[in-house]
Amino acid sequence: MTDAPIQEPAKAPDSYNDKSLKKRAIRGSMWTLGGYAANQIVRLGSNIILAKLLFPKAFGLMALVNTFVIALELFSDVGIVPSIIQNKRGDDPAFLNTAWTLQVVRGFGLWLIACLIAIPVASFYGEPMLAQLLPFVGLTTVIQGLNSTKIATANRRLELGMVTLLDFVNQMVNVVVMISGAIIAKRMGVPEDQAVWALAIGAVAGSSTRMVLSHLLLKGERNRFFWDREAFAELHRFGRWIFLSTALTFLNLQSDRLILARLIDIPFLGLYTIAQTFSRALAEAMNAVGGKVLFPSFAELVRERPERLYPVLQRARVMLISLSWCASLFFIFLGKWLIGFLYDDRYQEAGWMLQMLSIGALLGAIGNSYGNVLLAKGRSKAMSAITASQITIQLGAMILGHYLGGNRGLVIGLASVGWVVYPILAFFYARVSLWQPEVDLPFIAAASVIAAIVLFQFQVA
């Protein structure tokens, strides 16, 4: 490795310079949403098939393993991809290769940590299989660390067609391997807990495929080990608050699984995971659009046309909230029927969980629709403060809900978090003149009425 520059920063292709931001954003959104829809169809179909081949405990074990792997990734996230998207040197080979070198080293470090915590985690949850599953699935951190920075470059330029294809191929390989493994396990009479290996092997196979194809199919800088002090300093300055924000994001999104696995049991976690998969479907789509399309779009507006940020954000939010509500309302009123139609009797408790979580998703959509606009403005510290508040409120709602109403009370407590968190969101966005009460308040009023009606019927039933 050397500190000398390796070449002049690469210029963006002409097609990138000629396209308007609006056209690139629309095209990027179409690719992102189309790819997400295709992935969700495949995911739902595979989920139904796997539910017939496996038991709730297998889903619970894999959910717990994934939670710890995600924890490792987020608790060490230094914002490498957002830095490439946001930084003025995002097309500079020295910057890109320094970022890739840092990413590779981090991936190996995370895998070593996964190996070290495997036995203590297995002992804490009383599940010996976790001692083997964590190191194996933890290999995905090494594989993802080897991903090409061409993915971030394509994201920066809103050229998302090939990136979407990579994600879909990843999903298909994952699904084919999982289903094949589950069929083999069932025919061989593999014990319930051992059959979870089908899911674990699928995860590693999918990540490996995406990594290899990211180097072979995408256009951009060919990565090699390199170190540039100035590039590292810029990555560090941007990433120090990203580190805290993503660590808190993990606690906000995944702490419920950790608590459920310990407070109740692994099979209940499996049922909860199925319900959560449906209820978060559109929220995850919003996050995908926010990260891959809106964040680079907002960052470009902040750099070049800051006066356009508020109206662009407003239009984007109305569209995202409306789409998310369509899915949430469907699950609120037809969630029980859907679970009964798709799954056998072992999974029926997931029906009422889906209804409750979807009520919470109504408010969640309002907050999530602000997306990464604070990050685009360089306000990663404010993002960390918001996420810390959400975590505190979520943990309190879970504990209080379980104390007052057992398992049902815990899930209802989770569904109520959005109402308590919203005033905090409003405060922080108002400080940067981005709070949009004309959008938020009508949706909040409608969500409150819907929640009151459903909860009344829930209590009567």
Buried (B, 14 or more C-beta within 10 A) or exposed (E): EEEEEBEEBEEBEEEBEEBEBEEBBEBBBBBBBBBBEBBBEBBBEBBBBBBEBBBBBBBBBBBBBBBBBBBBBBBBBBBBBBBBBBBEBBBBBBBBBBBBBBBBEBBEBBBBBBBEBBBEBBEEBEBEBBBBBBBBBBBBBBBBBBBBBBBBBBBBBBBBBBBBBBBBBBBBBBBBBBBEBBBBBBEEEBEEBEBBBBBBBBBBBBBBBBBBBBBEBBEBBEBEEBBBEBBBEBBBEBBBBBBBBBBBBBBBBBBBBBBBBBBBBBBBBBBBBBBBBBBBBBBBBBBBBBBBBBBBBBBBBBEEEEEEBEEBBBEBBBBBBEBBBEBBBBBBBBBBEBBBEBBEEBBEBBBBBBBBBBBBBBBBBBBBBBBBBBBBBEBBEBBBBBBBBBBBBBBEBBBBBBEEEEBBBBBBBBBBBBBBBBEBBBBBBEEEEBBBEEBBEEBBEEBEEBBEEBBEEBEEE
